[in-house]
Amino acid sequence: MEAYISSVTAKRSTKQSSPGFCRRFRMSEETLVKDVMSSPVITISAQSELLDVALLMRQSGIRHVLVMEGERLVGVLTDRDMQRCAPSRLVPITQEEYNAVFENTSVERVMTRDPRTIQPQAKLLDAIAAFQEMRHGCLPVVDAGRVVGILTRWDLLEAFRQTLLGLPISRPASLQR
């Protein structure tokens, strides 16, 4: 089965459409997670300090990192996880005290443990259903026990944008969001 998405076309570089002209693009139910996921993935150790990870996430422009023990996925750390453990700015605290919280807290204490995962061969529709059910921002992509990528809400939105523009769905070239 295939779903059809209608989109009113706007002015293109050399082509002008009449107002209200509708174009239809096919989006196949057969699109797979591997076609949309971000890879490679940034991973960290469960013993990492939050301060190091916060700096890494800020520099990389990402919101999710996968937490590993050797080759085994043990958790996910998100920007929201770090916000939850941050001291309130409403309480008088020095910058050194604020940073000390992040320097003295390991990822292991804050991460989401045993995250739900998905396989690269899974249908994208199944991934969307998992996102709706669990209300998380990412799904680690695991193949035969090995992390091969990450699927984020940003990846889904980008695939949807490409579909609406009539472009072939392609994997993002940049790091995960």
BELVEN-V128816 format. One line per field, one symbol per residue. phi: phi as a letter, one per 40 degrees, with the letter a starting at -180 (. if undefined). psi: psi as a letter, one per 20 degrees, with the letter a starting at -180 (. if undefined). A space follows every 10 residues. Layout:
phi: ???
psi: ???
This chain:
phi: .bbbbcaccb cbdbbbbcdg cbbbbcbccc cbdccbccac bcbbcccccd dccdcccccc gbbbbcbbbg cccbabbbcc dccccccccc ccaccccccc dccbbcddcb cccfccbacc cccccccccc ccccfbcabc bbbfgbcbia bbdcdccccc cccccgcccb ccccccb
psi: qqqppqppqr prgippqqpi ppqpqpoqii pqghihqppr qpqrqhiqqh gghggggghi kripqppqoc jppirpprhh ghhhiqqpii poqrhggghh ghhjpqhhih rpqmqqrqqh iqqhhhgghg ghgikriroq opoljppiaq prhggghggg ghghijqqpq qqhrrq.
